[in-house]
C-alpha cells in the first residue's frame, strides 16, 4: 500500500467512481472494504492519516458493551457480540481474549454483577469468549495482585476482546487496497460536486502534500467522517442542524507494575456514571475513560485537567500502588461521535446516549453513516452499502465481509514475538532485518520499536510523517510520550532516507511532532 500508487490510480481513472467514501477511520475504512469486496469501483479519501482522530484513541476493547446491557439496549449488545466474534476470527493477530474482573466491595455486588455477566454469556452464545464466574477473595487477589484489599469481598470474572485500534485501521486500509480499492490519506474533501438537479455526484479534494485540487465524480458519495460528520453534511446543505453531541473520553497510561497480572479491572460505575477500566496493553496499563461533553470536534483533543485528576484519583482507589501525576507515561483523549435523538437532543447525559449507528440519505443523495462503535464497524458498513448501491444504481451484490480476512491474518501470530501484531507480514519484516542487520536497532530502550518498523511503515503502510509512525504505525506516543519526543529525530532521519527528503523536511517533521506530542504528556 503506497500513496504514490494510489495517486497514480486516481489520476488515471476514467469516468465516475461507483463510490467515494470520505473518512479513513473505522467507519470509513469498513465501508470502503464492504464496497470494494463486492466488486464496486471505490475511492477512499482521508484528510489526515488513517485513524488519526477517534479511531486510534479508543479503550482498545472489542466488546459487546456490558454498560449497554445495563441500559437495556439488548439489540446493540447482541449485534456487538456477534461482530466481536467475527472480528476475532478475521483478525486474530490483533484481537484476543482478555479476562476482566469486577471487584466486589459491597455484599450485593457479587450476586448483582454475577447475574448480569451470566446474561452477557447467554447473549454471546456459541461466540462466547469464556464463561463468567464468581471469585472468592483469594481468587480475586490471584487475578489482581495489586487490587486494593481493604473491604474486598471477592469478584466476578468475565471475558471480552482486546485489540490495537490503529494497527487494525492500517490493516483495514491494506485490505481495501487488496480488494481493488484506491485509498489516499492526506487528501481533504473541501466541497461536494452536484449535478444540475442538485444531486451529489462527486467531491472537490485537495492534496495536503502538494496543494493540488481535483474534482472527482462518483455515482454516490458516502460521508463516514465520524466526529466531522456534520461538516460534510453542511457542504451538502448549509441549513441542516447538527446531529452529533461530541463527548470526550480521556485515558492515562501507567507502567505495568501498577497492574502486573494478566486480567483487567472493570469498575461498573464511577462518580460520573461511566464504566472505568484498567487494562494491560502493550506492557503498559491503560486507565479510562471519562465522559465530558465538548463544544465540537477537534483533530487533536486535549485532556482536561479535571479528567486527568479523576483518572489518577480513581486508579488510586482501586490499586494498592497509588499513581501520582509523575507516574503517568502518556495521556490521550478521543471524541465520541454520539448521534443525538432528534426528538429530544438535550435529554440525556452523553454517557447515556445510544451507541447505535444511524444511516441517513439527504434529499440531494449524500449518504451519511454516523454513530456506532469500533466493534460494530462491519455491520455499519454492510447496512451502508446495501442502501448506497440502490442509490448509485449499481448491480446489487451480497456482502462477503463476515468471513473476509483482514490483512495480516494469521492464526498463530504470537510465534513472531515482537512482530506479532504484523501477523502474516512479520516474516517479511524479519527478512528485512536479515538483509540489513542495522534495521534491528531498538530506537529507544523505553519503547518496543525497531528501525525496521519505520522502514516498513513508509514502504508498505502509507506512513507520511513522523507522527504517523510514532502515533499509529507503532503506538509509541501512547506508550511513553517523552520517549517518543526523544526518538523523533532518529525516526525522521530514517524516513528521510526512505523518502528522499532533506534536512529541512526532517526539522519540520520533528518540530510538528513535538508540538502534538507535548499534549500527550501529563501536565505538571
N, C-alpha and C positions, 0 to 999 in steps of 0.2 A: 504494500500500500504506500504509494508515493504521490506527493502533491503535484509534482510536475506532470505525472502521467494523468492525474485527474484533470488538470488544467488543459492538457492536450486533448483529452476526450471531450471536454466541454467545447473547446474551440472548433473541433472537427464535427460536432454533432449537427445534423441537418434536420430541420423540422422541429415541431414541438415535442417535448418530453411527455410521456404519459403522466408522470407525477413529478412535481418539485416538492420536496419536503424541506421545510425551514426548521432548523434546530437540530443540533448534534448532541443532545443529552439522551437520557434513557428512552424517552418517548419518541423523539425524532429518529434515533437510530433503530429502535424497534420497528417503527412504521416503515422506514426505508427497507429494512430486511424483509418485512412482510410483503412489500410491493415487489421488490426485485426477485424474491424467491418464487413468486407467482409468474415471473416472466415479464413483468411490466418494465418499461424503459424509465428508470428512476434516477433523479439527481437529488443529492442531499447537500444543503448549504448550511454552514455553521459560521456565525460571525466571529468567534474567537477560536477556541480549541474544543475538541470533543470532551464533553462532561466538565467544561470549565466552571459552570455555575453549580446548581443544586445537586446534580447527579454525581459529583465527586465528594460531596460533603454530608453523606448520609451517616447513619449509625452503624453501617456495614452489616445490616441484617437482611436476610431473605426470609420473611416470616409472614405468617397468617395474620398476626396482629392480635395479641391477647386483649389489648385495650378495646379493640373494636368488638370483640366478643362481649366484653363487659357493657358496651354501649348498646348491645342488641343488634348490631349490624351483621347478622349471620351470613347474608349473601356475599358480603365483601370478604369475610373470613374464609368461606368456602372457596371462593374464586382464588384468593391469595394462596391458600394451602395447596390447591391444585397446581397453580403456577409455580409455587415453591418446588414441588416435586419435579416438574418439567425442567426447571432451571438447573436443578442439581443434576439431572440426567443429561442435559445438553451442554453443561459447562462444569464438569466435575473437577477440573483443575483449579477452579476459582470458588466453587460453592461447596461447603462441607457442613456436617452436623456440628452443633455446639450445645453442650449441656448448660442449662440455666437453672439457678437455684433461687427460689423466693424464700428469704429467711423469715421465720415466724417469731415475733416477739410478744404477741398477744395470744391468748388461748384460742380465740375464734379464727385466727388467720389460717391455721393448718387445715381445718375442715372446709373453710370458705374457698381458699385458693385451690385446695386439692380437688374439690368438685369441679371448679372452673377448668382446671387442666385436664380432667377426665373428659369433659365436653370437647375441649380442644383436640384431644386424641381421637375422639369419636368422629369429629368432623373431618379430620385428616384421612381417616380410613386406611386403605392399603398404602397410602403415601406418607404414613406417619414416620417421623424421623426417630422415634423412640418413645417408649411408654413412660408417662409421668408416674411418680410415686411419692409417698411421704418419706421424709428422712428424720431420724431421731437426732438428738443433739450431737452425738459423736459423728454420725454420718455427715451431718451438715458441716461440721468443722473439718472433716476429712476432705470434702469437696472445696470448702472455702476456708483455708487455714488462717487467713487474715481477717475474717469477718469479726465484727465486734461481738464478743461472747456475753457481755453483760445483758442479762434478761433474755438471751436467746433460748428458745424452746425446741427448735428443730427447723425443718424447712420442707419445701416441696420442690422436686426436680422435674423439669420437662425439657424437651428438645426442640430446637429450631435451627435455622440455617444462618450461616455467616458467609460473607463474600468480600471481595475487593472491588468496590464500585467503579473506580476509574479504570482499573485494568479490564474489567468486563466491558466497559464502554469502548475502549480501544479495540478489544477483540470483536465487538459487535460491528464496529466500523470496517474491520478487516473482513468479517463475514459478509457484509453488504457488498463490498467490492468483489469478493469471490463469487457472489451470486449475480454479478454482471452490472452492479450499480456503479455510479460515479459519485465520489464523495470529495468535498472540498472544505477544509477548515479555513479560517481567516477569510471568509467570503461573506460579507454582510449584506443582507437584503435591506435596501433603503426605501423601496417603494414597490407597489404592485402594478402590473400591467392590466389593462382592461380593454375588452373589445368595444365596438361601437354601442352595443346594447348594455354595457356596464359589467359584463361577465368577467370575472378574474381569470385571465388567461396567461399569466406569467409574472415574472418579478424583475425588478431592477436590482442588480447586485454589484457591490464594489469590493474589489480585491483589497484587503487590508495591507498587503505587502507592496503592491505596485501602484495603488490608487486608480487602477483601470476600472471603468464601469461598463457593465454589459446588460443588455435587455435579453432575457431568456424566456422563451414561451413554453407553455405546458397545457395539457388538457385539463389538469386540475392542480391546484396549489394547496398544500396541506400545512397549516400552521401548528407546529408541535414544539413551541418555544418555551414551554414551562412558565417560569416567572415573568417572561416577556410576552406572554400570550396577548395581553390587551394592546400592547403597542403595535402588533401586526394587525389585529382586528381594526384598529383605528386608521391604518393605512387604507383599509377597505371602506370604512365608514367612520369619519371623524366624530360622528354624533353618538356612537354607541357608548354605553356606560361600562365601567369596569366590572369584570366578573370574578376577579380574584381578590382574596383578602390575604396578602402575604404575611406569613408568620416566620420568625427567625428561630432556628434551633442551633444551639451552641454546644460544643464538646471541648473537653480538655483531655490532654494525653499525658499519662504518667509512666514512670518506669515500671517494668514488670514486677518488681519486688513488692509493689502495693497489692497485687493480686496474683500470687505465684502459681495457683492451682490451674487446672485445665477447664474449670467451669466459670461461667459468667454469673454476675449478680443481677437480679431483676427486682426492683422495688416498685410494686404496683401503683402506688400513689404517693406523690411528693406534695410539698406545700402548694405548688402551683397546679396540682391536679394531673400532672403528667407521669408517665412511666419513666423511671430512671434506670439506666443500665450502667454497669461497669463490666467491660468486656475485654478479654485478652485478644489482642490483634497485632500481628507483626512484631511479636516480642515486646509489645507495649500494652498499656491498659487505656482504653478509651472510655471516658465517663461522660454520659449525656442522656437526655438532651433537655434543653429548655424550650419554652414556648412564649415568645414575645411578639406581639403584633407590631409590624413596622409599616412605614408610610408607603413604601413602594419597592420595586425590585432593584437590587444592586448586584453588579457583576462580582464585586469583592465586598461582601457584607462584613462589618467589623463587630466582633462580640462586644456587647455592652458590659460595663464593669459589674453591674448587678447580676448578670447571668453568670459571669465567671465566679463571683463571690458565692453565688448559690451552689454551683457545682463543687467548688472546693469545700464548702461547708457540709454539703450532703455526703460527699465522699468521706469526710471525716466522721460523720455519724455512723457509718456502716463499716469502716475499716479500722483495724487496730492501729495501723500506722497512719496518723492524720497528715494528709498532704498540706503543704504550705504553698504559697504562690511560687516560691523558688523551686519547688519540685515539678512544676508544670513544664513539660518539654515543648509543647505546642498547643495552640488553641485554634479552633476553626469553627466557622459559622456558615450555615446554609439557610436559604429562604424557601419555605414550602409554598408551592403554587396551589393554595387551597381554593376550591371553587365555592362561591357563596350560594346560598339558597336565594334565588331572585325574588321570592315572595316575602322574605324576611331577612335581609342581608346583615342586620346587626343583632340578630337574636342570640347567637352562640359565641362563647369564647372560642378562640381559634383552635384550642385543644379538642373541642367538641365537634368541629366541622368535619363532615364525612371525607374519607379518602377515596370515595368512588370517583370514577372518571366521567367526564361529560363530553359528548361529541355534538358539535354544532355546525350546521351549514348555513352560511349567510344568504341573504337574498341575491347577492352577487356571485355566489358559488364558492366563497372561501370556506374551506374545510378546517375546522379548529378542533383539536383534541387537547383537553386540559384536565388538570386534577390527577387523580390516581397516585400510584406509589411505585417504587422500583420493582417490587415483586410482581406486580401485575402488568408490566410494560407490554408483554407479548399479547395478552388478551386485549389490551387497549389498541394495539396495532392492528390486530385481526379485525376488530369492530370497525376501525377507521377505514381500512382498505376495502372491506365489504361495501361500505357506503360510498367511498370515493370512486370505486370502479364503476358504479352505476352512474354517478355524476359525470365522470370523464367519458362515458360512452365507450368503454373498452370491454373486451370479452371478459366475462366473469369467470374467475378460476378459483378453485378451492385453496384454502390455507394449507401450508405444509410445515409451518414453523413449530408446531407442537413437538415434532420429532427432529427438528433441524439442529445439528450440532453447531455450536459456536466455535469460531476459530480458536485453535489451541486445545480442542477437546482431547483429553487423554484420561483413561480410567485410573491410571496409577501414576499421576504426575509427581507424587511425593518422592518417587525414586530419583528425581532430578535435583533434590536438595535445594540449594539456594535459588535455583532457576525454576522451581516447581510451578510458580504462577504463570510461566510461559507455556506450560503444557507441552504440546507437540512441537513447539518451536524451540524447546530447551536444547535438544541435540544440536541444532544449528548454532545456538549461542556458544555451546561448548566447543563446537567445531571452530568457531572464530577465535576462541581463546587458544586452541591448539595451534592454529595458523599464526597467530600473533600473541605470544605469551604475555606481553605487556598489557594487553587488554584485561587481564585478570586482576589488575591493580584495584585494591579496595580504596576508594577515593577519600574516605574518612572513617576512622575506626568507630565512630558513633553511629554510622549509617550502614545498612546492609546493601550497599550499592557498589557495583564494579564498573570499570570503564567500558566494558563490552556492552553494558545495558544502554549507555549513552549512544554508542555507535549503532546498536540495533534500533533504538528509538528513532534515530534520524533516517536510517536506511529503509526501515520496514513499517514504522508506526506513525509516520507523518508528523513527527515532533519538529517544531519550527523554532522553538525558543528554549532558553534555559528553564523558564518556568514550566513549559510542557514536560520537560524531563524530570525536574525535581518535584513537581506537584502531582503529576498524573502518570507518566510512564513508569517512574518509580514513585514511591509515596514518601520520599524523604522529607518534604516540607511538613507533612503531618506528623512524622516520627520525631523530628528534632529541628525546630525552626532555626536555631542558631547554627547548628552544624550545617544545615543547608546553605545558609548565607556564607559560611566559611568556605564551602566547597564550590560555590557558584563560579568563581574564576576558572577553576580547573575544568568544570563541565563546559563552560563557554569555549575554552581552548580546544577541547576535543571536538565539539560541534563545529567550530570554525574550520578545523582541518577537514572534516567530512563534507561541509557545505561550501567550502571555498570562500569563507568570509574573512575580512581583515580585522585588524586590532580594534579599529573604531567600532565595528559591529560587536566585538566581544565586550568592550567597555560599556556600550549602550545596553547590552543584554544583562550584564551584571548589575548595572545601576537600576534597571527596570525591575529585575527580580528582587533586589534588596528592598525596594520600595514596597512591593507586595508582601514579602516575607516578614517584614518588621511587624505587620499586623497579626502575624501568627505567633508572635512571642507574647508571653504573659506580661501585661503591664506591671511596672514596678513603681 
